[in-house]
Amino acid sequence: MSTPAAQSRGPLPEKAADTTAEQPWPVRLLSMRIGEYVEKMSTLWVEGQVVQLTRRPGARTAYLTLRDADVDMSLSVSIQVTALDAMPAPVGEGARVVLQAKPVFWTQRGSLVLDARQIRPVGVGELLARLEYLKRHLAQEGLFDRDRKRPLPFLPRRVGLICGRASAAERDVVENARRRWPATRFEVRQVAVQGPNAVAEVTAALAELDAYPEVDVVVIARGGGGVEDLLPFSNETLVRAVAAARTPVVSAIGHDVDTPLLDLVADHRASTPTDAAKAVVPDAAAERAGVAGARERAHRALEGRLHSERRRLVELRSRPVLADKGAFVRTQREVVAALRARARRRVEAQLHRARDHTVHLRAQVRTLSPQSTLDRGYAIVQQHDGTVVTDPTAIEVGELLRVRVARGDFAARPVDRADDAGPQSR
């Protein structure tokens, strides 16, 4: 029966794309249309993990919640009790199963459920085959490459630890780490390490510790278990979260036979939680012994060097040149004396040559001097003003002239200007 408001708006649109704010669909119509669409879906097989099972005594129908193993998404499932009883083993929470179901939409509650017809457990062999396929796929992406693994810090400021609640793995890591380095500080996150919530809780704890400023390394620890128990540590979501973490991650799953994918993607793989404690912190006693050993080796090396240098000094002092301290001085004194004698001889030779040259020049000067000319009988005639007479026509008759000879001078007057007549002295 239509309401007055619906009648005022006119007929409802036939298609969802034709709805508007003025002509919307009522909830009942949308629910009916969704139910019609879901009803057209065929029966299908779906895989998931049982996280909750409700089975009331005497009831013919049981209800369970089926969750995706990789993401936090689940669906409600209704199944006949007879189908559950037909399974070879009872279904428990955390079990991986495959269902044949028909999707059903309950219009009254607006919820989607699966009406299961058959249920089968996922065998261990099939799980291992799927893990092997996932392992090859992730390896092709390079998530397991050695060159992408980061080195562990020598001494972390704080160790992040992801472990079970009140677990032996936590005690092993904490006690052994503090036994090795008493000042080790931990940031512990206790989560589910088994069951349907393990992947989500471990991933969330890893993201929280990876964002912690002082956490320099994260240890994911668990005390071993069977193949089904270790499945969360091979989950693709967890593996990719470890690969994307900025902080180095240590895998410490206590097992010897099975290798979860966490071991392959982690930056360091520890065989046990105790081995993880040895990997994340150094041994204080061993480091102290190493420092003491290094000091002892340095001391011995220094003593050896001093002994070697002292022996070399003794050998040098024992040589003849150093045994007689004056030998070197005497040798150098002889060298200096020889150099001085050589210099003296060279100076004397130069003086002799200079003296001979001076005597030679003196002889030349004497030979070319006016006095030498006078000694040979020549005379110099000068007028009263000192002018040397070189031309007879330059003097006057009776002019008083000065005549210089080798041993003195005298005066003379010319009596005539005859060319053949010489001046007569008075």
C-alpha positions as CSV (number, residue, x, y, z in Angstrom):
1,M,0.0,0.0,0.0
2,S,1.5,3.3,-1.0
3,T,2.0,6.1,1.5
4,P,0.6,9.6,0.8
5,A,4.2,10.9,0.4
6,A,4.9,8.2,-2.2
7,Q,1.7,9.0,-4.1
8,S,2.5,12.7,-4.2
9,R,5.9,11.8,-5.8
10,G,4.4,9.7,-8.5
11,P,5.4,6.3,-9.7
12,L,8.8,4.8,-8.6
13,P,11.7,4.5,-11.1
14,E,12.1,1.1,-12.6
15,K,15.9,1.2,-12.6
16,A,18.4,2.2,-9.9
17,A,20.1,4.6,-12.3
18,D,16.8,6.5,-12.7
19,T,16.4,7.3,-9.1
20,T,16.8,10.9,-8.0
21,A,16.6,12.9,-4.8
22,E,13.0,13.7,-5.6
23,Q,12.2,10.1,-6.6
24,P,14.2,7.7,-4.4
25,W,13.7,4.0,-3.8
26,P,12.4,3.0,-0.4
27,V,14.6,0.6,1.6
28,R,12.2,-2.3,1.0
29,L,12.4,-2.0,-2.7
30,L,16.2,-1.8,-2.7
31,S,16.3,-4.8,-0.5
32,M,13.9,-6.7,-2.8
33,R,16.0,-5.8,-5.9
34,I,19.2,-6.9,-4.2
35,G,17.5,-10.2,-3.2
36,E,16.4,-10.7,-6.8
37,Y,19.9,-10.1,-8.1
38,V,21.5,-12.4,-5.5
39,E,18.9,-15.1,-6.2
40,K,20.1,-15.2,-9.8
41,M,23.6,-16.2,-8.6
42,S,24.5,-19.8,-9.1
43,T,25.9,-22.2,-6.5
44,L,29.6,-21.8,-6.0
45,W,32.6,-23.1,-4.1
46,V,34.3,-20.7,-1.6
47,E,37.3,-21.2,0.7
48,G,37.8,-19.5,4.0
49,Q,38.7,-19.9,7.7
50,V,36.2,-20.8,10.3
51,V,36.3,-18.1,13.0
52,Q,33.0,-18.9,14.8
53,L,30.8,-21.9,14.9
54,T,27.3,-21.9,16.6
55,R,25.6,-25.2,17.0
56,R,22.6,-25.5,19.3
57,P,21.5,-28.9,20.7
58,G,18.6,-30.3,18.8
59,A,18.8,-27.7,16.0
60,R,18.9,-28.9,12.4
61,T,20.8,-25.8,11.2
62,A,24.2,-24.6,12.4
63,Y,25.7,-21.2,11.8
64,L,29.4,-20.3,11.3
65,T,31.4,-17.3,10.3
66,L,33.7,-17.8,7.3
67,R,36.7,-15.3,7.2
68,D,39.1,-14.6,4.4
69,A,42.6,-15.8,5.4
70,D,44.3,-12.8,3.9
71,V,42.1,-9.8,4.7
72,D,39.7,-8.9,7.5
73,M,36.5,-9.8,5.7
74,S,33.9,-12.4,6.7
75,L,30.5,-13.8,5.7
76,S,27.8,-15.6,7.7
77,V,27.1,-19.2,6.7
78,S,24.1,-21.4,7.5
79,I,24.6,-25.2,7.1
80,Q,22.7,-28.3,7.8
81,V,24.0,-30.2,10.9
82,T,24.0,-33.4,8.9
83,A,26.6,-31.8,6.5
84,L,28.8,-31.0,9.5
85,D,28.5,-34.5,10.9
86,A,29.5,-36.0,7.5
87,M,32.9,-34.5,7.8
88,P,35.8,-36.9,8.7
89,A,36.7,-34.7,11.7
90,P,34.8,-32.1,13.7
91,V,35.2,-28.6,12.5
92,G,36.9,-26.2,14.9
93,E,37.6,-22.5,15.0
94,G,40.6,-21.6,12.8
95,A,40.1,-24.6,10.4
96,R,40.5,-24.0,6.7
97,V,37.5,-25.3,4.8
98,V,35.9,-25.3,1.3
99,L,32.1,-24.7,1.1
100,Q,29.6,-25.3,-1.7
101,A,27.0,-22.6,-1.0
102,K,24.3,-20.5,-2.6
103,P,24.3,-16.8,-1.8
104,V,21.1,-15.6,-0.1
105,F,20.1,-12.1,0.7
106,W,17.8,-11.7,3.7
107,T,15.6,-8.8,2.8
108,Q,14.2,-8.3,6.3
109,R,17.7,-7.8,7.9
110,G,19.5,-6.6,4.8
111,S,22.3,-9.1,5.2
112,L,24.0,-11.5,2.8
113,V,24.5,-15.1,4.0
114,L,25.7,-18.3,2.4
115,D,23.4,-21.3,2.4
116,A,26.0,-24.1,2.5
117,R,25.3,-27.5,0.9
118,Q,28.6,-29.2,1.4
119,I,31.7,-28.6,3.5
120,R,35.2,-30.1,3.1
121,P,38.4,-29.5,5.1
122,V,41.4,-28.2,3.2
123,G,44.0,-30.9,3.5
124,V,47.6,-30.3,4.6
125,G,48.9,-31.4,1.2
126,E,46.7,-28.9,-0.5
127,L,47.8,-26.1,1.9
128,L,51.5,-26.9,1.3
129,A,50.9,-26.8,-2.5
130,R,49.3,-23.4,-2.3
131,L,52.1,-22.2,-0.1
132,E,54.6,-23.4,-2.6
133,Y,52.8,-21.5,-5.4
134,L,52.7,-18.4,-3.3
135,K,56.4,-18.8,-2.5
136,R,57.3,-18.9,-6.2
137,H,55.1,-15.9,-6.9
138,L,56.7,-13.8,-4.2
139,A,60.2,-14.9,-5.1
140,Q,59.6,-13.7,-8.7
141,E,58.7,-10.3,-7.2
142,G,62.0,-10.2,-5.5
143,L,60.7,-10.2,-1.9
144,F,63.2,-12.9,-0.9
145,D,66.2,-11.4,-2.6
146,R,69.3,-11.2,-0.4
147,D,70.3,-7.8,-1.5
148,R,67.1,-6.2,-0.1
149,K,67.8,-7.6,3.4
150,R,68.9,-5.0,5.9
151,P,71.7,-5.5,8.4
152,L,70.8,-5.7,12.1
153,P,72.0,-2.9,14.3
154,F,74.9,-3.7,16.6
155,L,73.2,-2.4,19.7
156,P,69.5,-1.3,19.3
157,R,68.1,1.4,21.4
158,R,64.9,-0.6,21.9
159,V,63.9,-4.1,20.7
160,G,60.4,-4.5,19.4
161,L,59.0,-8.0,20.3
162,I,55.8,-9.5,18.8
163,C,54.8,-12.7,20.6
164,G,51.9,-14.6,22.1
165,R,50.3,-13.7,25.4
166,A,52.3,-15.0,28.4
167,S,54.3,-17.2,26.0
168,A,57.5,-19.1,26.5
169,A,58.9,-17.4,23.4
170,E,58.7,-14.0,25.1
171,R,60.5,-15.2,28.2
172,D,63.2,-16.8,26.0
173,V,63.9,-13.7,24.0
174,V,63.7,-11.2,27.0
175,E,65.7,-13.3,29.5
176,N,68.4,-14.4,27.0
177,A,68.8,-10.9,25.6
178,R,69.2,-9.3,29.1
179,R,71.5,-12.1,30.1
180,R,73.8,-11.1,27.2
181,W,73.2,-7.3,27.6
182,P,71.5,-6.4,30.8
183,A,70.6,-2.9,29.7
184,T,68.4,-4.1,26.8
185,R,65.0,-2.4,26.6
186,F,62.0,-4.0,25.0
187,E,58.8,-2.8,23.4
188,V,56.5,-5.9,23.7
189,R,53.3,-6.4,21.8
190,Q,51.4,-9.5,22.9
191,V,49.1,-10.7,20.1
192,A,47.4,-13.9,18.8
193,V,50.0,-16.0,17.0
194,Q,47.6,-18.8,16.1
195,G,44.0,-18.8,14.8
196,P,41.9,-16.6,12.7
197,N,43.0,-13.3,14.2
198,A,46.7,-14.0,14.1
199,V,47.5,-12.3,10.8
200,A,45.6,-9.1,11.6
201,E,47.0,-8.7,15.1
202,V,50.6,-9.5,14.1
203,T,50.4,-7.1,11.1
204,A,49.0,-4.3,13.2
205,A,51.7,-4.8,15.9
206,L,54.4,-4.8,13.2
207,A,53.0,-1.5,11.8
208,E,52.9,0.0,15.3
209,L,56.5,-1.0,16.2
210,D,57.8,0.0,12.8
211,A,56.5,3.6,13.5
212,Y,58.0,3.7,17.0
213,P,61.0,6.1,16.8
214,E,63.4,4.2,19.2
215,V,62.7,0.6,18.0
216,D,65.7,-0.4,15.8
217,V,64.8,-4.0,15.3
218,V,61.6,-6.1,15.5
219,V,61.4,-9.8,16.5
220,I,58.4,-11.9,15.6
221,A,58.6,-14.9,17.9
222,R,56.6,-18.1,18.4
223,G,57.4,-21.3,20.1
224,G,57.0,-23.7,17.1
225,G,53.9,-25.7,16.2
226,G,52.4,-27.8,13.4
227,V,51.8,-26.9,9.8
228,E,48.3,-25.6,10.5
229,D,49.5,-23.6,13.5
230,L,52.2,-21.8,11.4
231,L,50.0,-20.9,8.5
232,P,49.6,-17.3,9.7
233,F,53.3,-16.8,9.3
234,S,53.0,-17.8,5.6
235,N,50.1,-15.4,4.9
236,E,50.7,-13.1,2.0
237,T,49.4,-10.1,3.8
238,L,51.9,-10.6,6.7
239,V,54.7,-11.4,4.3
240,R,54.2,-8.2,2.3
241,A,53.9,-6.2,5.6
242,V,57.3,-7.5,6.7
243,A,58.8,-6.7,3.3
244,A,57.5,-3.1,3.4
245,A,58.7,-2.5,7.0
246,R,61.5,0.1,7.4
247,T,62.8,-1.5,10.6
248,P,64.8,-4.8,10.3
249,V,62.7,-7.8,11.1
250,V,63.9,-11.0,12.8
251,S,61.8,-14.2,12.3
252,A,62.0,-16.4,15.4
253,I,59.6,-19.2,14.8
254,G,60.8,-22.2,16.8
255,H,60.7,-25.0,14.2
256,D,63.2,-27.2,12.4
257,V,61.3,-29.0,9.6
258,D,58.8,-26.5,8.2
259,T,59.9,-23.1,6.8
260,P,57.2,-20.4,6.8
261,L,57.4,-17.7,4.3
262,L,58.2,-15.2,7.1
263,D,61.7,-16.8,7.4
264,L,62.4,-16.0,3.8
265,V,61.2,-12.4,3.7
266,A,62.7,-11.4,7.1
267,D,66.0,-9.7,7.3
268,H,67.3,-12.3,9.6
269,R,66.1,-15.8,10.3
270,A,66.6,-17.2,13.8
271,S,65.9,-20.9,14.4
272,T,64.5,-20.3,17.9
273,P,63.6,-17.3,20.1
274,T,66.8,-17.9,22.0
275,D,68.8,-17.6,18.8
276,A,66.9,-14.4,18.1
277,A,68.1,-12.9,21.4
278,K,71.7,-13.7,20.4
279,A,71.2,-12.0,17.0
280,V,69.6,-8.7,18.2
281,V,72.0,-7.8,21.0
282,P,75.7,-8.4,21.5
283,D,77.2,-10.4,24.4
284,A,78.6,-7.9,26.9
285,A,81.1,-10.5,28.3
286,A,82.3,-11.3,24.8
287,E,82.6,-7.6,23.9
288,R,84.4,-6.9,27.1
289,A,86.8,-9.8,26.4
290,G,87.3,-8.5,22.9
291,V,88.2,-5.1,24.1
292,A,90.6,-6.6,26.7
293,G,92.1,-8.7,24.0
294,A,92.5,-5.8,21.7
295,R,94.2,-3.7,24.4
296,E,96.5,-6.6,25.2
297,R,97.4,-7.0,21.5
298,A,98.0,-3.2,21.2
299,H,100.2,-3.3,24.3
300,R,102.3,-6.2,22.9
301,A,102.6,-4.5,19.6
302,L,103.8,-1.3,21.2
303,E,106.3,-3.1,23.4
304,G,107.5,-5.0,20.3
305,R,107.9,-1.7,18.4
306,L,109.8,-0.1,21.3
307,H,112.1,-3.2,21.6
308,S,112.8,-3.2,17.9
309,E,113.6,0.6,17.9
310,R,115.8,0.2,20.9
311,R,117.7,-2.7,19.3
312,R,118.2,-0.6,16.1
313,L,119.6,2.3,18.2
314,V,122.1,-0.1,19.9
315,E,123.2,-1.4,16.5
316,L,123.7,2.1,15.2
317,R,125.7,3.1,18.3
318,S,127.9,0.0,17.9
319,R,129.0,1.0,14.5
320,P,132.6,2.4,14.2
321,V,131.4,5.8,13.1
322,L,129.4,6.2,16.2
323,A,131.7,4.3,18.6
324,D,134.4,7.0,18.2
325,K,132.3,10.2,18.5
326,G,135.2,12.3,17.3
327,A,135.8,10.3,14.1
328,F,133.1,12.1,12.1
329,V,134.3,15.5,13.3
330,R,137.8,14.7,12.4
331,T,136.8,13.6,9.0
332,Q,134.9,16.7,8.4
333,R,137.7,18.8,9.8
334,E,140.1,17.3,7.2
335,V,137.6,18.0,4.5
336,V,137.3,21.6,5.6
337,A,141.2,21.9,5.8
338,A,141.5,20.5,2.3
339,L,138.9,23.0,1.0
340,R,140.7,25.9,2.7
341,A,144.1,24.8,1.3
342,R,142.5,24.6,-2.2
343,A,140.9,28.0,-1.8
344,R,144.2,29.5,-0.6
345,R,146.1,28.1,-3.6
346,R,143.6,29.4,-6.0
347,V,143.7,32.9,-4.4
348,E,147.5,32.9,-4.4
349,A,147.6,31.8,-8.0
350,Q,145.2,34.6,-8.9
351,L,147.3,37.1,-7.0
352,H,150.5,36.0,-8.8
353,R,148.8,36.4,-12.2
354,A,147.5,39.8,-11.2
355,R,150.9,40.9,-9.9
356,D,152.6,39.8,-13.2
357,H,149.9,41.6,-15.1
358,T,150.5,44.8,-13.1
359,V,154.3,44.7,-13.7
360,H,153.7,44.2,-17.4
361,L,151.3,47.2,-17.4
362,R,153.8,49.3,-15.4
363,A,156.5,48.5,-17.9
364,Q,154.2,49.5,-20.8
365,V,153.3,52.7,-19.0
366,R,156.9,53.6,-18.4
367,T,157.8,52.9,-22.0
368,L,155.0,55.1,-23.3
369,S,155.4,57.9,-20.7
370,P,156.7,61.4,-21.6
371,Q,159.6,61.0,-19.1
372,S,160.8,58.0,-21.2
373,T,160.7,60.2,-24.2
374,L,162.7,63.0,-22.4
375,D,165.2,60.4,-21.3
376,R,165.9,59.6,-24.9
377,G,167.0,63.3,-25.5
378,Y,163.8,65.0,-26.4
379,A,162.5,68.3,-24.9
380,I,159.2,69.9,-24.4
381,V,158.9,73.6,-25.3
382,Q,156.1,75.6,-23.7
383,Q,155.0,79.2,-23.9
384,H,154.6,81.3,-20.7
385,D,151.0,80.2,-20.4
386,G,152.0,76.5,-20.5
387,T,151.0,75.9,-24.1
388,V,153.2,73.3,-25.8
389,V,154.9,74.7,-28.9
390,T,154.3,72.5,-31.9
391,D,154.7,75.0,-34.7
392,P,157.6,77.5,-34.9
393,T,155.4,80.0,-36.5
394,A,153.3,80.2,-33.4
395,I,156.0,81.9,-31.3
396,E,157.4,85.4,-31.5
397,V,161.1,86.3,-31.8
398,G,162.5,87.0,-28.4
399,E,159.5,85.4,-26.6
400,L,160.5,83.7,-23.4
401,L,159.9,80.0,-23.7
402,R,160.3,77.2,-21.2
403,V,162.2,74.1,-22.3
404,R,161.8,70.8,-20.3
405,V,164.4,68.1,-20.6
406,A,165.0,64.8,-18.8
407,R,166.6,66.3,-15.7
408,G,165.0,69.7,-15.4
409,D,164.1,72.8,-17.5
410,F,165.5,76.1,-18.6
411,A,164.4,79.3,-20.4
412,A,165.1,80.3,-24.0
413,R,164.3,83.0,-26.5
414,P,164.1,82.5,-30.2
415,V,166.3,85.0,-32.2
416,D,164.8,84.6,-35.6
417,R,162.2,82.5,-37.6
418,A,164.5,80.8,-40.0
419,D,163.3,77.3,-40.7
420,D,166.8,75.9,-40.3
421,A,167.7,77.9,-37.2
422,G,166.9,76.6,-33.8
423,P,166.4,78.8,-30.7
424,Q,169.5,79.9,-28.7
425,S,169.5,79.9,-25.1
426,R,170.4,83.0,-23.1
